[in-house]
Amino acid sequence: MLRKIRIFAATVFFVLITLLFLDFTGTIHAWFGWMAKLQFWPAVLALNVGVVIGLVILTLLLGRVYCSVICPLGVMQDVISWVSGKRKKKKFRFSYSPAKSILRYAVLAVFVVACVAGVGSLVALLAPYSAYGRIASNLFAPVYQAGNNLLAYFAEQSDSYAFYRVDTYIKGIGTFVVALVSLVVIAVLAWRNGRTYCNTICPVGTILGFLARFSLLKPHIDLSKCNGCGVCARKCKASCIDAKNHVIDYSRCVACMDCLDNCHQQAIRYGKPVGAVTCASAQPTASKAEADQAADPSRRRALAATAVVTLSSLAAKAQQKKEAVEMKKDGGFAPIKERVEPDRVSPLTPPGSLSLKNLTQHCTGCQLCVSVCENHVLRPSGDLMTLMQPVMSYDRGYCRPECTKCSEVCPAGAIKPITKAEKSAIQIGHAVWVPDLCIVNTDGKSCGNCERHCPTKSIQMVPNNPDDPESLKIPVVNVETCIGCGACEHLCPARPHTAIYVQGHEVHRTI
């Protein structure tokens, strides 16, 4: 029964979190966006103390339930492993293997150091929620969108507008390759050995595994009923049951309850260990008295480890890392020449991110904001230090003042929640006009695109020759009211360089 409950809860979480990355309408986020905020590492970076404490308490009570129910990457591995287990002669493919503690804690140490040093790309590479986010947004989302476009095509043939077409394209080559490699590696490990990734590489799994050793409720073996058949070990995808010595390594047990359902003798039960017939950890205790003596310092060590990881995210705030924005242009409205990226002194960060520093230090690179950006402004960064974190590009659209979706979905505090009214007053940058590139000066043609489409009316057209009111008009930018939305840059017809572009501000201003 416990296993069925776990499977049901895991299925609900997995499907809904996946839809958060696939849904381009924003409907799912309105109802289930809170599920992204329950993820462990984003909650740590967002300093969401309530969620972090709740997950710690959940682990100390029930074991690594987070890994088997809430974490989408863990559930994805279970799905792959389950499919692999449907093959003939592969139903009992697992076996006990000793914990690779050196590797686990070495990866955790690298993860913490990367967080403190502000190496966001390495943090995003190792964090499980981020890993699944880039897989879903870069690999699953295009397939989902293609299916939607197919339905839209058939609906159009019937004069129905129940579906509408959306643009499907690769938002970042580097992130796409990383997502593909991540999926292949994780899928191969899950296909062959179940939860190998969770118990050897995943830093969150290592942290929660350390806490799970002291959980109140856990699977335990009743020696009076066990006949030593070893079925539990051969069905354990975490490879943490040593059937020969009747020992369970609780630091690797993900509380999947598979062993309970597969034990024909009902020798494994989930609950509080009682008496000498149970095994409390990978190293059996000599006596109850010794266990009681070790309980207090062990719990102190568990809380200390949690504090170290939490404080490491705070220490990361002391480091300031700047990212060089690399964006590719698709040619805009001129098919003859491709657009070239403007030479911005400071990159653009989304409204609500407060500053470049805040974004780089809190972003987990999960791609959720990129997935929901209906204006196609946000892209994953190609810079090595901030790989997979969002950057802004105005080649496919501009940041509309009425859209606040990216701020609504960010679970890590990299983009703070803002209202539409607040966004209209946030200046992320200002427009800069380049006279030598404007077609008024180069071609002698009247334009005015930038003025007509400026939502804040910060651009006015004035005569090129002050002494001749009938002369062609050129734009003048009011930098005090311009919010840097990029409408002027997006719609400028000059090629290959746009005659007007947005210069980013490292720290956002309120106008």
C-alpha positions in Angstrom: 0.0 0.0 0.0 2.8 2.4 0.9 4.4 1.7 -2.5 1.2 2.5 -4.3 0.8 5.8 -2.4 4.4 6.7 -3.3 3.9 5.9 -7.0 0.7 7.9 -7.1 2.2 11.0 -5.4 5.4 10.7 -7.5 3.3 10.5 -10.8 1.3 13.6 -9.8 4.5 15.6 -9.0 6.4 14.4 -12.1 3.6 15.2 -14.6 2.7 18.6 -13.2 6.4 19.8 -12.8 7.0 18.6 -16.4 4.0 20.5 -17.6 5.5 23.6 -16.0 8.3 23.5 -18.5 6.1 22.5 -21.5 3.1 24.8 -21.0 3.4 27.9 -23.1 0.0 29.4 -22.0 0.8 30.0 -18.4 -2.3 28.1 -17.2 -0.4 25.4 -15.4 1.8 27.9 -13.5 -1.2 29.7 -12.1 -2.2 26.5 -10.3 0.9 24.4 -9.7 3.8 26.8 -9.8 4.4 26.2 -6.1 5.7 22.8 -6.9 8.9 24.3 -8.4 9.4 26.2 -5.2 9.4 22.9 -3.2 12.6 21.9 -4.9 15.5 21.7 -2.4 18.3 23.7 -4.0 16.1 26.5 -5.4 14.6 26.9 -2.0 18.1 27.2 -0.5 19.1 29.9 -2.9 15.8 31.8 -2.5 16.4 31.6 1.3 13.0 30.0 1.6 13.6 28.9 5.1 10.1 27.3 5.6 10.6 25.0 2.6 14.1 24.1 3.6 13.2 23.3 7.2 10.1 21.4 6.0 12.2 19.2 3.7 14.8 18.6 6.4 12.1 17.6 8.9 10.4 15.4 6.2 13.7 13.6 5.7 14.4 13.2 9.4 10.9 11.7 9.8 10.4 9.6 6.7 13.8 9.2 4.9 14.5 10.4 1.4 10.9 10.8 0.4 12.0 14.0 -1.5 14.1 11.9 -3.8 11.4 9.4 -4.6 8.4 11.7 -4.8 9.2 15.4 -5.2 12.4 15.5 -7.3 11.5 15.1 -11.0 14.9 13.9 -12.0 14.6 11.0 -9.5 11.2 10.1 -10.7 12.4 10.1 -14.3 15.1 7.6 -13.4 12.5 5.4 -11.8 10.5 5.5 -15.0 13.5 4.5 -17.1 14.5 1.8 -14.6 10.9 0.5 -14.6 10.9 0.2 -18.4 14.2 -1.5 -18.3 12.9 -4.0 -15.7 10.1 -5.1 -18.1 12.6 -6.9 -20.2 12.8 -10.7 -19.9 15.4 -12.0 -17.4 15.9 -8.5 -16.1 13.4 -8.4 -13.3 16.0 -9.1 -10.6 18.9 -7.2 -12.1 20.1 -5.3 -9.0 22.5 -6.3 -6.4 24.1 -4.8 -3.3 27.1 -2.6 -3.8 29.1 -0.7 -1.2 28.6 3.0 -1.0 31.0 5.2 -2.9 31.3 7.7 -0.1 34.5 9.3 -1.4 33.0 10.1 -4.8 29.7 11.3 -3.2 31.3 13.7 -0.8 33.9 14.9 -3.3 31.1 15.9 -5.7 29.3 17.6 -2.9 32.5 19.5 -2.0 32.9 20.6 -5.6 29.3 21.7 -5.6 29.6 23.8 -2.5 32.9 25.4 -3.7 31.3 26.2 -7.0 28.4 27.9 -5.3 30.6 30.0 -3.0 32.9 30.9 -6.0 29.9 31.9 -8.1 30.5 29.4 -10.8 26.8 29.1 -11.8 27.4 26.8 -14.7 28.9 24.1 -12.6 26.1 24.5 -9.9 23.4 24.2 -12.6 25.2 21.2 -14.1 25.1 19.2 -10.8 21.8 20.4 -9.2 19.1 17.8 -9.9 16.2 20.1 -10.5 18.2 22.2 -12.9 19.3 19.1 -14.8 15.8 18.0 -15.3 14.7 21.6 -16.2 17.1 21.8 -19.1 16.2 18.3 -20.3 12.5 19.2 -20.2 12.8 22.7 -21.8 15.3 21.8 -24.4 14.4 18.2 -25.4 10.8 17.6 -24.3 9.3 21.0 -25.0 10.1 21.1 -28.8 8.3 17.7 -29.2 5.4 19.0 -27.2 5.2 22.2 -29.2 5.5 20.3 -32.5 2.5 18.2 -31.4 0.6 21.3 -30.6 1.4 22.8 -34.0 0.2 19.6 -35.7 -3.1 19.9 -33.8 -3.3 23.6 -34.8 -2.8 22.7 -38.4 -5.7 20.2 -38.4 -7.8 22.6 -36.4 -7.3 25.3 -39.0 -8.5 22.9 -41.7 -11.8 22.8 -39.8 -11.9 26.5 -39.3 -11.3 26.0 -35.6 -9.0 28.1 -33.4 -8.9 25.8 -30.4 -5.1 25.5 -30.9 -2.6 28.1 -32.1 0.9 27.7 -33.5 4.0 28.5 -31.5 7.6 29.0 -32.7 9.8 25.9 -32.1 13.5 26.5 -32.2 16.7 25.7 -30.4 17.2 28.6 -27.9 20.8 27.8 -27.2 23.2 25.3 -28.8 25.4 24.9 -25.7 22.5 24.3 -23.4 20.9 21.9 -25.9 24.1 19.8 -26.1 24.4 19.8 -22.3 20.8 18.7 -21.9 21.2 15.9 -24.5 24.4 14.6 -22.8 22.8 14.8 -19.4 19.8 12.8 -20.6 21.9 10.2 -22.2 24.2 9.7 -19.2 21.4 9.7 -16.6 19.2 7.4 -18.8 22.1 4.9 -19.3 22.8 4.8 -15.6 19.1 4.4 -14.7 18.6 1.7 -17.4 21.5 -0.4 -16.1 21.6 0.3 -12.4 18.6 2.3 -11.2 19.5 5.1 -8.8 23.2 5.2 -9.5 23.2 8.9 -10.4 21.3 9.8 -7.2 23.7 8.0 -4.9 27.0 8.8 -6.5 26.7 12.2 -8.2 23.7 14.2 -7.0 24.7 16.6 -4.3 21.2 17.0 -3.0 20.9 13.2 -2.7 24.2 13.2 -0.7 22.9 15.9 1.7 19.5 14.3 2.2 21.2 10.8 2.4 23.3 12.0 5.4 20.1 13.2 7.1 18.2 10.1 6.2 20.6 7.9 8.3 18.9 9.4 11.4 15.3 9.3 10.1 12.6 8.2 12.6 10.8 5.9 10.2 12.6 3.6 7.8 12.5 0.1 6.3 14.0 -2.5 8.6 14.6 -6.2 8.4 13.0 -8.6 10.9 15.5 -11.4 11.4 12.9 -13.7 12.9 11.0 -13.7 9.5 13.8 -13.3 7.0 14.9 -16.5 5.2 17.8 -14.9 3.4 16.3 -15.3 -0.1 17.8 -12.0 -1.2 14.8 -10.9 -3.3 14.8 -7.5 -1.6 18.4 -6.8 -2.6 17.7 -7.8 -6.2 14.8 -5.5 -6.4 16.5 -2.5 -4.7 17.2 0.1 -7.4 19.4 2.0 -4.8 21.6 -1.1 -4.3 21.6 -0.4 -0.6 20.3 -3.7 0.9 23.0 -6.1 2.0 20.9 -9.3 2.3 23.8 -11.4 3.4 24.4 -9.4 6.5 20.8 -8.1 6.8 21.9 -4.5 6.6 20.3 -1.5 4.9 22.3 1.6 4.0 19.8 4.3 4.9 22.0 7.0 3.4 21.2 5.6 -0.1 17.7 4.3 0.5 15.2 6.5 -1.3 12.1 5.1 0.5 10.6 3.7 -2.7 9.0 0.8 -0.7 9.8 -1.7 -3.5 11.5 -4.0 -1.0 8.3 -4.1 1.1 6.1 -5.3 -1.7 8.6 -7.9 -3.0 9.4 -9.6 0.3 7.2 -12.7 0.3 8.0 -13.4 4.0 6.9 -9.9 5.0 10.3 -9.6 6.8 10.7 -5.9 5.8 8.6 -3.3 7.4 8.5 0.4 7.3 8.5 2.1 10.6 10.5 2.8 13.7 13.1 0.1 14.3 12.5 -1.9 17.5 14.6 -4.4 19.3 17.8 -6.3 18.2 16.2 -7.8 15.1 16.5 -4.6 13.1 19.4 -2.9 11.3 19.5 0.9 11.7 22.4 1.7 9.3 25.0 0.4 7.1 27.2 -0.2 10.1 25.2 -2.3 12.7 25.3 -0.9 16.2 26.7 -3.0 19.0 24.0 -2.2 21.4 21.1 0.1 22.1 23.2 1.9 24.8 25.9 2.7 22.2 23.3 3.9 19.8 21.8 6.2 22.4 25.3 7.6 23.2 25.9 8.3 19.5 22.5 9.8 18.8 23.1 13.4 20.0 26.4 14.1 18.3 25.1 12.4 15.1 22.1 14.6 15.0 24.3 17.6 15.6 26.5 16.6 12.7 23.4 16.3 10.5 22.2 19.8 11.4 25.7 21.2 11.0 25.9 19.7 7.4 22.6 21.4 6.6 23.8 24.7 8.0 27.1 24.5 6.0 25.2 24.1 2.7 22.7 26.9 3.5 25.5 29.3 4.6 27.4 28.5 1.4 24.6 30.0 -0.6 24.8 33.1 1.5 28.5 33.3 1.0 28.0 33.3 -2.7 26.4 36.7 -2.4 29.8 38.2 -1.6 31.1 37.3 -5.0 30.3 39.4 -8.1 30.5 37.7 -11.5 29.8 39.4 -14.8 28.7 37.5 -17.8 29.4 38.3 -21.4 26.2 37.9 -23.3 26.4 35.9 -26.5 23.3 36.1 -28.7 22.7 35.1 -32.2 20.5 37.0 -34.6 18.1 35.5 -37.1 18.0 38.3 -39.6 14.9 40.1 -38.2 12.9 41.7 -41.1 15.8 41.8 -43.5 16.6 38.5 -45.1 19.7 39.8 -47.0 21.9 40.5 -44.0 22.0 38.9 -40.6 21.7 41.1 -37.6 24.9 41.4 -35.5 24.7 41.5 -31.7 25.1 45.0 -30.3 28.2 45.7 -28.3 26.7 46.1 -24.8 28.9 47.3 -22.0 26.6 45.5 -19.5 24.3 42.6 -20.4 20.5 42.9 -19.9 18.8 41.0 -17.1 15.0 40.5 -16.8 12.9 43.0 -14.8 12.6 41.7 -11.2 16.2 40.3 -11.2 17.3 43.5 -9.4 20.8 43.3 -10.8 23.3 41.2 -12.7 24.8 40.2 -9.4 21.6 38.9 -7.9 20.7 37.0 -11.1 24.0 35.2 -11.4 24.2 34.3 -7.7 20.7 32.9 -7.3 19.8 31.4 -10.7 20.0 27.6 -10.9 19.7 27.5 -14.7 16.5 25.5 -14.6 15.2 27.2 -17.8 11.7 27.7 -16.4 11.8 31.4 -17.1 13.0 30.7 -20.6 10.2 28.2 -21.2 7.4 30.6 -20.2 8.8 33.7 -22.1 6.1 34.1 -24.7 7.9 37.0 -26.3 11.0 34.9 -27.0 13.3 37.4 -25.3 15.0 35.1 -22.7 17.6 32.6 -23.9 20.1 30.4 -22.1 23.5 31.9 -21.8 26.4 30.5 -23.8 29.0 31.9 -21.5 31.0 29.3 -19.6 30.7 30.9 -16.2 26.9 31.4 -16.4 26.0 28.6 -18.8 22.3 27.9 -18.9 21.3 31.1 -17.0 18.9 33.4 -18.8 20.1 36.3 -21.0 18.0 38.7 -23.0 17.9 39.0 -26.8 15.7 41.2 -28.9 16.0 39.4 -32.2 12.6 37.6 -32.0 10.7 40.0 -29.8 10.9 42.6 -27.1 10.1 42.6 -23.3 6.5 43.7 -23.2 5.6 45.8 -20.2 2.4 43.9 -19.5 4.2 40.5 -19.2 5.6 39.4 -15.8 5.6 35.6 -16.4 9.4 35.1 -15.7 9.1 36.8 -12.3 6.1 34.6 -11.4 7.7 31.3 -12.0 11.3 31.7 -10.7 11.7 29.4 -7.7 15.2 30.5 -6.6 14.7 34.2 -6.1 16.9 35.1 -9.1 13.9 37.0 -10.6 11.7 38.5 -7.8 7.9 38.6 -8.2 6.7 42.0 -9.6 3.4 43.4 -10.7 2.7 44.9 -14.2 2.6 48.3 -12.7 6.0 47.8 -11.0 7.5 46.4 -14.3 6.5 49.6 -16.2 8.7 51.6 -13.8 11.7 49.3 -13.7 14.6 50.5 -15.9 16.8 47.5 -16.9 18.6 49.7 -19.4 18.2 52.5 -21.9 18.2 52.9 -25.6 21.2 54.3 -27.4 20.9 55.7 -31.0 23.9 55.3 -33.4 23.6 58.1 -36.1 26.0 56.5 -38.5 23.8 53.4 -38.8 20.4 55.0 -39.0 18.8 54.7 -42.5 17.8 58.3 -42.3 21.5 59.2 -42.6 22.8 56.2 -44.6 20.0 55.9 -47.1 18.2 59.2 -46.9 14.9 57.5 -46.1 12.3 58.4 -43.5 11.7 55.8 -40.9 10.4 56.4 -37.3 9.9 52.8 -36.4 11.5 53.3 -33.0 9.2 56.2 -32.1 6.0 54.5 -33.3 6.6 51.3 -31.2 8.0 52.7 -28.0 5.5 51.8 -25.2 6.8 54.5 -22.9 7.0 57.3 -25.5 10.6 57.8 -24.6 11.6 58.4 -28.2 10.7 61.5 -30.2 11.5 62.3 -33.8 13.0 65.7 -34.4 14.3 67.3 -37.7 17.7 66.2 -38.7 18.5 69.8 -39.6 17.3 72.1 -36.9 17.2 75.0 -39.4 14.9 73.0 -41.8 11.7 71.8 -40.2 10.9 69.8 -43.4 14.1 67.8 -43.2 14.1 64.0 -42.4 13.6 63.3 -38.8 15.9 61.4 -36.4 15.1 59.9 -33.0 16.0 61.4 -29.7 15.9 59.2 -26.6 14.8 60.3 -23.2 17.1 58.1 -21.0 15.2 59.1 -17.9 11.9 57.4 -18.9 13.2 54.6 -21.2 12.8 51.2 -19.5 15.0 49.2 -21.9 12.2 47.0 -23.2 13.9 46.6 -26.6 10.9 47.4 -28.8 13.1 50.0 -30.7 16.0 47.6 -31.2 13.7 44.7 -32.2 11.9 46.7 -34.9 14.9 48.8 -36.2 15.3 47.9 -39.9 19.0 48.7 -40.1 21.3 45.8 -40.9 23.7 44.2 -40.0 23.9 46.4 -36.9 20.8 48.0 -35.6 20.9 51.8 -35.4 19.3 51.8 -31.9 20.0 49.2 -29.2 19.5 48.9 -25.4 22.4 49.3 -23.1 22.0 47.3 -19.9 22.3 48.5 -16.3 24.1 46.3 -13.8 21.7 47.5 -11.2 18.1 48.2 -12.1 16.6 51.5 -11.4 13.0 52.6 -10.6 11.7 55.6 -12.6 
